[in-house]
């Protein structure tokens, strides 16, 4: 199985603070991986390096054989854990914004997803609820024809019904030609998506494996393993 992302001894320092401390990880094409850990464990820092927003202090990271840069930014679709659309926009403006920004943006797919998510193109971004906003951002990210989708807390702060809609959208739009990397604290809600899981603590991967094999080996759900690892 082809490797889409590989990092070796990846380190990131913020002055005296160590965010990543020798992280090693490999993601195969066609897999959905959960990156799980408590706040401050290095998850978001790692995702920003994958997305090409931050540079590592040392170590190596390759996406499709290339170091993060202009080429990999065209292959990675990143959902950050914060809002970034202008408040004056309508959803239709957000679609146009992404269409102008990304050559691989599929407007037809975006409109299909808007319908699936029960979102109206005339709605104003500033008037969207938390759940509606999450659905809009996921629609935009999944409408790119990327090879690696990087989702930082895609279920944060949304109600259970919206969570199911978001999970269904991820599964519906996932292809074996791409991979997905997801961070979440809502492990029990999302673990059914995971092919592989990596547990991160203090900037290092402390447990990694095939999700089903870990469940079988430890006779626990991924959520229960998470609680055991980080108790």
Residue frames relative to the residue before (quaternion, step in Angstrom):
aa qw qx qy qz dx dy dz
X 1.0000 0.0000 0.0000 0.0000 0.00 0.00 0.00
X 0.4789 -0.7148 0.4413 0.2548 3.56 -0.80 1.07
X 0.3791 -0.7083 0.5527 0.2216 3.55 -1.06 0.83
X 0.2054 -0.7888 0.5679 0.1141 3.58 -0.85 0.96
X 0.7887 0.0682 -0.0461 0.6092 3.59 1.15 -0.57
X 0.0816 0.7794 -0.6189 0.0534 3.54 -1.02 0.84
X 0.0195 0.7850 -0.6190 0.0117 3.55 -0.91 0.92
X 0.1579 -0.7925 0.5885 0.0249 3.52 -1.10 0.87
X 0.8572 -0.0783 0.0196 0.5086 3.55 -0.82 1.10
X 0.1936 0.8226 -0.5086 0.1650 3.56 1.00 0.87
X 0.0095 -0.8028 0.5950 -0.0372 3.55 -0.84 1.05
X 0.0061 -0.7768 0.6297 -0.0063 3.52 -1.17 0.72
X 0.1005 -0.7960 0.5968 0.0142 3.52 -0.80 1.12
X 0.1384 -0.7212 0.6688 0.1163 3.54 -1.19 0.68
X 0.7688 -0.2083 0.0810 0.5992 3.55 0.02 1.34
X 0.8156 -0.1905 0.1324 0.5300 3.64 -0.50 -1.08
X 0.5831 0.5856 -0.3750 0.4200 3.58 1.25 -0.18
X 0.2605 -0.7509 0.5898 0.1431 3.57 -0.97 0.93
X 0.1780 -0.8035 0.5621 0.0817 3.58 -0.53 1.18
X 0.7667 0.0790 -0.0474 0.6354 3.56 1.08 -0.80
X 0.0948 -0.8392 0.5351 -0.0190 3.54 -0.75 1.06
X 0.8047 -0.2355 0.1086 0.5340 3.55 0.56 1.20
X 0.1958 0.8160 -0.5163 0.1708 3.57 0.94 0.93
X 0.0725 -0.7741 0.6288 0.0121 3.55 -0.97 0.98
X 0.1835 0.7882 -0.5629 0.1678 3.58 -0.74 1.02
X 0.0677 -0.7797 0.6217 0.0299 3.55 -1.15 0.70
X 0.1038 -0.7854 0.6093 0.0337 3.56 -0.91 0.97
X 0.2914 -0.7642 0.5554 0.1505 3.55 -0.82 1.05
X 0.5815 -0.5757 0.4445 0.3645 3.56 -1.20 0.55
X 0.8047 0.2882 -0.2197 0.4701 3.55 -1.06 0.79
X 0.6194 0.5378 -0.3385 0.4610 3.58 1.25 0.35
X 0.2576 -0.7062 0.6308 0.1924 3.54 -1.28 0.50
X 0.0717 -0.8224 0.5644 -0.0041 3.56 -0.57 1.18
X 0.2506 -0.7369 0.6090 0.1525 3.54 -1.05 0.84
X 0.1570 -0.7525 0.6344 0.0816 3.56 -0.90 1.00
X 0.0180 -0.8628 0.4988 -0.0807 3.55 -0.17 1.33
X 0.3249 0.7273 -0.5593 0.2294 3.54 -0.95 0.91
X 0.6070 -0.5713 0.4017 0.3792 3.60 -1.22 0.36
X 0.6903 -0.4292 0.3617 0.4565 3.56 -1.30 0.10
X 0.8031 0.2848 -0.2129 0.4780 3.55 -1.01 0.82
X 0.5116 0.6732 -0.4094 0.3426 3.59 1.25 0.11
X 0.6302 -0.5623 0.3277 0.4233 3.60 1.26 -0.23
X 0.3851 0.7644 -0.4586 0.2389 3.59 1.27 -0.02
X 0.7285 0.4377 -0.2583 0.4593 3.57 0.66 -1.11
X 0.5975 0.5508 -0.3590 0.4590 3.60 1.05 -0.68
X 0.6640 0.5003 -0.3059 0.4640 3.57 0.92 -0.90
X 0.6594 0.5082 -0.3197 0.4524 3.59 0.90 -0.87
X 0.6506 0.5136 -0.3208 0.4583 3.59 1.00 -0.75
X 0.6157 0.5147 -0.3454 0.4865 3.59 1.11 -0.59
X 0.6340 0.5231 -0.3224 0.4695 3.60 0.98 -0.84
X 0.7053 0.4629 -0.2546 0.4727 3.58 0.99 -0.87
X 0.5061 -0.6761 0.4093 0.3454 3.60 1.25 -0.15
X 0.4597 0.6846 -0.4432 0.3516 3.59 1.26 0.32
X 0.7703 0.1958 -0.1072 0.5973 3.57 1.10 -0.76
X 0.3176 -0.7130 0.5852 0.2198 3.54 -1.25 0.43
X 0.4717 -0.6624 0.4892 0.3154 3.60 -0.99 0.72
X 0.5161 -0.6244 0.4834 0.3317 3.56 -1.19 0.49
X 0.7689 -0.1354 0.0848 0.6191 3.57 1.15 -0.67
X 0.5984 0.5397 -0.4320 0.4051 3.54 -1.31 0.21
X 0.4028 -0.7128 0.5280 0.2253 3.55 -1.33 0.04
X 0.0167 0.7611 -0.6484 -0.0025 3.51 -1.21 0.66
X 0.0360 -0.7946 0.6057 -0.0190 3.55 -0.92 0.99
X 0.1146 -0.7531 0.6459 0.0502 3.53 -1.06 0.89
X 0.8076 -0.0891 -0.0133 0.5828 3.57 -0.41 1.25
X 0.7207 -0.4622 0.2374 0.4588 3.56 1.03 0.82
X 0.6775 0.4626 -0.2861 0.4952 3.61 1.28 0.02
X 0.4768 -0.6295 0.5225 0.3215 3.54 -1.14 0.62
X 0.6235 -0.5572 0.3752 0.3999 3.62 -1.06 0.65
X 0.3152 0.7141 -0.5662 0.2648 3.55 -0.87 1.02
X 0.8184 -0.2411 0.1643 0.4952 3.54 -1.23 -0.43
X 0.6692 0.5159 -0.3082 0.4370 3.58 0.91 -0.90
X 0.7122 0.4437 -0.2721 0.4710 3.60 0.87 -0.90
X 0.5743 0.5845 -0.3918 0.4183 3.63 1.10 -0.51
X 0.6468 0.5061 -0.3072 0.4808 3.55 1.19 -0.57
X 0.7085 0.4392 -0.2487 0.4932 3.60 1.29 -0.24
X 0.7045 0.4162 -0.2355 0.5245 3.57 1.31 -0.26
X 0.1337 -0.7708 0.6200 0.0603 3.57 -0.85 1.03
X 0.1205 -0.8552 0.5037 -0.0178 3.55 -0.39 1.32
X 0.1381 -0.7582 0.6341 0.0630 3.53 -0.93 1.01
X 0.2086 -0.7968 0.5529 0.1260 3.63 -0.29 1.19
X 0.5517 -0.6306 0.4373 0.3266 3.56 -1.28 0.21
X 0.7026 0.3887 -0.2747 0.5290 3.58 1.17 0.52
X 0.5876 -0.5859 0.4312 0.3542 3.56 -1.26 0.51
X 0.0172 -0.8141 0.5803 0.0141 3.58 -1.09 0.65
X 0.5204 0.6173 -0.4340 0.3996 3.61 1.22 0.06
X 0.5388 -0.6145 0.4648 0.3408 3.58 -1.15 0.58
X 0.5312 -0.6751 0.4183 0.2951 3.56 -0.92 0.93
X 0.6339 0.5504 -0.3417 0.4224 3.61 1.12 -0.53
X 0.5472 0.6604 -0.3809 0.3454 3.56 1.24 -0.39
X 0.2897 -0.6372 0.6702 0.2466 3.44 -1.45 0.35
X 0.6768 -0.4735 0.3441 0.4464 3.60 -1.21 0.26
X 0.6204 0.5433 -0.3448 0.4484 3.60 1.02 -0.70
X 0.6278 0.5218 -0.3297 0.4742 3.60 1.10 -0.69
X 0.6299 0.5324 -0.3290 0.4599 3.58 1.05 -0.79
X 0.6219 0.5269 -0.3306 0.4756 3.59 1.05 -0.76
X 0.6654 0.4950 -0.2966 0.4736 3.59 0.92 -0.92
X 0.6135 0.5618 -0.3290 0.4469 3.57 1.06 -0.83
X 0.6943 0.4539 -0.2720 0.4879 3.60 0.86 -0.95
X 0.6218 0.5473 -0.3413 0.4442 3.58 1.04 -0.75
X 0.6751 0.4762 -0.2820 0.4877 3.59 1.07 -0.76
X 0.6875 0.5159 -0.2730 0.4320 3.56 1.07 -0.80
X 0.8252 0.2043 -0.0482 0.5243 3.56 0.92 -0.94
X 0.4272 -0.7198 0.4942 0.2348 3.56 -0.74 1.09
X 0.7124 0.4603 -0.2549 0.4645 3.58 1.12 -0.64
X 0.4332 0.7068 -0.4635 0.3128 3.60 1.25 0.18
X 0.2218 -0.7831 0.5749 0.0845 3.56 -0.82 1.09
X 0.2888 -0.7985 0.5037 0.1591 3.58 -0.16 1.29
X 0.6236 0.5486 -0.3398 0.4413 3.58 1.02 -0.73
X 0.6561 0.4967 -0.3002 0.4824 3.55 0.99 -0.87
X 0.6216 0.5495 -0.3367 0.4452 3.58 1.02 -0.81
X 0.6803 0.4833 -0.2952 0.4653 3.59 0.92 -0.87
X 0.6070 0.5326 -0.3494 0.4752 3.58 1.10 -0.63
X 0.6730 0.4938 -0.2898 0.4682 3.56 0.96 -0.88
X 0.6047 0.5469 -0.3583 0.4549 3.59 1.03 -0.71
X 0.6552 0.4996 -0.3077 0.4759 3.57 0.98 -0.85
X 0.6455 0.5218 -0.3095 0.4640 3.58 0.98 -0.89
X 0.7257 0.4350 -0.2236 0.4838 3.57 1.02 -0.85
X 0.4018 -0.7278 0.4608 0.3105 3.61 1.32 -0.05
X 0.4265 0.6816 -0.4748 0.3578 3.56 0.93 0.94
X 0.3049 -0.7569 0.5589 0.1475 3.56 -0.99 0.92
X 0.4930 -0.6931 0.4434 0.2828 3.58 -0.77 1.05
X 0.6702 0.5101 -0.3028 0.4460 3.61 1.13 -0.54
X 0.4960 0.6699 -0.4282 0.3491 3.60 1.25 -0.20
X 0.4161 -0.6997 0.5260 0.2460 3.56 -1.10 0.75
X 0.5618 -0.6301 0.4247 0.3270 3.55 -0.96 0.92
X 0.6852 0.5089 -0.2947 0.4297 3.60 0.90 -0.90
X 0.6964 0.4659 -0.2705 0.4741 3.59 1.21 -0.40
X 0.4911 0.6718 -0.4265 0.3545 3.59 1.26 0.00
X 0.4676 -0.6357 0.5321 0.3068 3.55 -1.12 0.69
X 0.7003 -0.4441 0.3347 0.4475 3.58 -1.29 0.17
X 0.6825 0.4958 -0.2893 0.4523 3.56 0.90 -0.93
X 0.6574 0.5039 -0.3054 0.4697 3.58 0.98 -0.86
X 0.6321 0.5340 -0.3214 0.4605 3.55 1.04 -0.79
X 0.6377 0.5213 -0.3190 0.4689 3.58 0.98 -0.88
X 0.6583 0.5066 -0.3075 0.4642 3.60 0.97 -0.85
X 0.6375 0.5242 -0.3311 0.4573 3.59 1.01 -0.74
X 0.6764 0.4888 -0.3046 0.4591 3.59 0.82 -0.97
X 0.6559 0.4979 -0.3214 0.4676 3.59 0.95 -0.78
X 0.5982 0.5589 -0.3488 0.4562 3.58 1.07 -0.73
X 0.6767 0.4988 -0.2939 0.4549 3.57 0.87 -0.95
X 0.6862 0.4921 -0.2836 0.4544 3.57 0.89 -0.95
X 0.7136 0.4571 -0.2637 0.4607 3.59 0.90 -0.91
X 0.6197 0.5620 -0.3420 0.4279 3.59 1.24 -0.33
X 0.5493 0.5476 -0.4195 0.4716 3.56 1.26 0.14
X 0.3921 -0.7021 0.5426 0.2427 3.58 -1.10 0.72
X 0.1453 0.8306 -0.5135 0.1593 3.54 0.62 1.22
X 0.4684 -0.6614 0.5073 0.2929 3.51 -1.34 0.20
X 0.7763 0.1410 -0.0910 0.6076 3.57 1.22 -0.48
X 0.1377 -0.7751 0.6146 0.0512 3.56 -0.75 1.12
X 0.1212 -0.8025 0.5842 0.0056 3.55 -0.73 1.15
X 0.0238 -0.8398 0.5384 -0.0658 3.57 -0.30 1.31
X 0.1462 -0.8016 0.5783 0.0404 3.56 -0.52 1.23
X 0.8342 -0.1833 0.0610 0.5165 3.56 -0.40 1.31
X 0.0515 0.8504 -0.5222 0.0394 3.63 0.66 1.03
X 0.7158 0.4270 -0.2528 0.4913 3.61 1.24 -0.33
X 0.3525 0.7919 -0.4564 0.2011 3.58 1.27 0.04
X 0.8868 0.0558 -0.0483 0.4562 3.54 -0.84 1.03
X 0.5812 0.5723 -0.3993 0.4186 3.61 1.11 0.45
X 0.5834 -0.6118 0.4144 0.3372 3.55 -1.20 0.58
X 0.6978 -0.5045 0.3059 0.4063 3.62 -1.20 0.47
X 0.6373 0.5284 -0.3411 0.4454 3.62 0.99 -0.75
X 0.6601 0.4953 -0.2950 0.4816 3.56 0.99 -0.88
X 0.5964 0.5650 -0.3602 0.4419 3.59 1.05 -0.74
X 0.6664 0.5026 -0.3050 0.4586 3.58 0.87 -0.92
X 0.6323 0.5299 -0.3243 0.4629 3.57 1.02 -0.80
X 0.6634 0.5020 -0.2950 0.4699 3.57 0.97 -0.90
X 0.6582 0.5016 -0.3127 0.4662 3.60 0.93 -0.87
X 0.6416 0.5166 -0.3204 0.4678 3.58 0.98 -0.81
X 0.6418 0.5252 -0.3212 0.4572 3.59 1.03 -0.81
X 0.6336 0.5240 -0.3314 0.4628 3.58 0.99 -0.81
X 0.6961 0.4720 -0.2767 0.4649 3.59 0.84 -0.97
X 0.6564 0.5340 -0.3090 0.4341 3.58 0.98 -0.86
X 0.7822 0.3511 -0.1654 0.4874 3.57 1.01 -0.80
X 0.4900 0.6523 -0.4238 0.3934 3.55 1.30 0.21
X 0.0797 -0.7915 0.6048 0.0367 3.58 -0.98 0.85
X 0.5930 -0.6005 0.4119 0.3436 3.56 -1.21 0.51
X 0.5870 0.5673 -0.3721 0.4417 3.60 1.28 -0.13
X 0.7435 0.3426 -0.1950 0.5402 3.58 1.25 -0.30
X 0.2655 -0.7296 0.6004 0.1916 3.55 -1.34 0.13
X 0.2240 -0.7619 0.5945 0.1262 3.54 -1.25 0.49
X 0.1182 -0.7579 0.6394 0.0521 3.54 -1.02 0.92
X 0.0292 -0.8261 0.5600 -0.0557 3.58 -0.58 1.20
X 0.1287 -0.7313 0.6591 0.1190 3.54 -1.13 0.75
X 0.1311 0.7884 -0.5929 0.0983 3.56 -1.07 0.73
X 0.3314 -0.6893 0.5984 0.2388 3.52 -1.32 0.44
X 0.6350 0.5186 -0.3167 0.4769 3.57 1.28 -0.35
X 0.0532 -0.8709 0.4882 0.0160 3.53 0.77 1.14
X 0.6704 0.5170 -0.3186 0.4264 3.60 0.85 -0.91
X 0.6628 0.5223 -0.3056 0.4410 3.59 1.09 -0.70
X 0.8079 0.3301 -0.1252 0.4718 3.55 0.98 -0.82
X 0.4923 0.7170 -0.4218 0.2563 3.60 1.18 -0.36
X 0.5574 0.6123 -0.3999 0.3931 3.62 1.16 -0.39
X 0.6154 0.5575 -0.3439 0.4385 3.59 1.23 -0.37
X 0.6475 0.6073 -0.3203 0.3305 3.56 1.04 -0.83
X 0.2618 -0.7016 0.6408 0.1694 3.51 -1.12 0.84
X 0.7868 0.0715 0.0016 0.6131 3.56 1.05 -0.90
X 0.1264 -0.7792 0.6071 0.0913 3.56 -1.22 0.47
X 0.1032 -0.7582 0.6416 0.0535 3.53 -1.19 0.72
X 0.2124 -0.7724 0.5896 0.1029 3.57 -0.78 1.06
X 0.1169 -0.8186 0.5622 0.0163 3.56 -0.71 1.11
X 0.0551 0.7783 -0.6220 0.0664 3.56 -1.02 0.90
X 0.8510 -0.0192 -0.0288 0.5240 3.56 -0.88 1.03
X 0.7373 -0.4716 0.2268 0.4272 3.54 0.93 0.96
X 0.6872 0.4178 -0.2877 0.5200 3.58 1.26 0.32
X 0.4394 -0.6365 0.5540 0.3080 3.54 -1.23 0.50
X 0.1380 -0.8290 0.5403 0.0426 3.58 -0.59 1.16
X 0.7787 0.0363 -0.0523 0.6242 3.58 1.28 -0.22
X 0.0458 0.7932 -0.6023 0.0768 3.56 -0.89 0.98
X 0.3310 0.7626 -0.5277 0.1745 3.56 -1.06 0.64
X 0.6544 -0.4477 0.4256 0.4360 3.49 -1.42 0.00
X 0.5185 -0.6873 0.4048 0.3082 3.58 -0.72 1.07
X 0.6893 0.4813 -0.2945 0.4544 3.59 0.84 -0.92
X 0.6496 0.5116 -0.3179 0.4639 3.58 1.01 -0.76
X 0.6384 0.5132 -0.3295 0.4696 3.59 1.03 -0.71
X 0.6267 0.5262 -0.3366 0.4659 3.59 1.01 -0.78
X 0.6818 0.4955 -0.2812 0.4589 3.57 0.92 -0.94
X 0.6766 0.5133 -0.2862 0.4437 3.56 0.92 -0.98
X 0.7896 0.3262 -0.1543 0.4963 3.57 0.87 -0.99
X 0.3181 -0.7794 0.4774 0.2519 3.57 1.36 -0.15
X 0.5874 0.5077 -0.3784 0.5040 3.52 1.04 0.96
X 0.5309 -0.5707 0.5016 0.3753 3.53 -1.28 0.30
X 0.6435 -0.4961 0.3896 0.4336 3.60 -1.26 0.23
X 0.6159 0.5419 -0.3407 0.4593 3.59 1.06 -0.72
X 0.6685 0.4852 -0.2998 0.4773 3.60 0.95 -0.82
X 0.6193 0.5201 -0.3426 0.4781 3.59 1.06 -0.71
X 0.6187 0.5490 -0.3327 0.4529 3.57 1.00 -0.87
X 0.6854 0.4867 -0.2860 0.4599 3.59 0.85 -0.97
X 0.6452 0.5181 -0.3153 0.4646 3.56 1.08 -0.74
X 0.6740 0.5102 -0.2911 0.4480 3.58 0.94 -0.93
X 0.8124 0.2843 -0.1153 0.4959 3.57 0.91 -0.94
X 0.3396 0.7595 -0.4996 0.2413 3.62 1.15 0.43
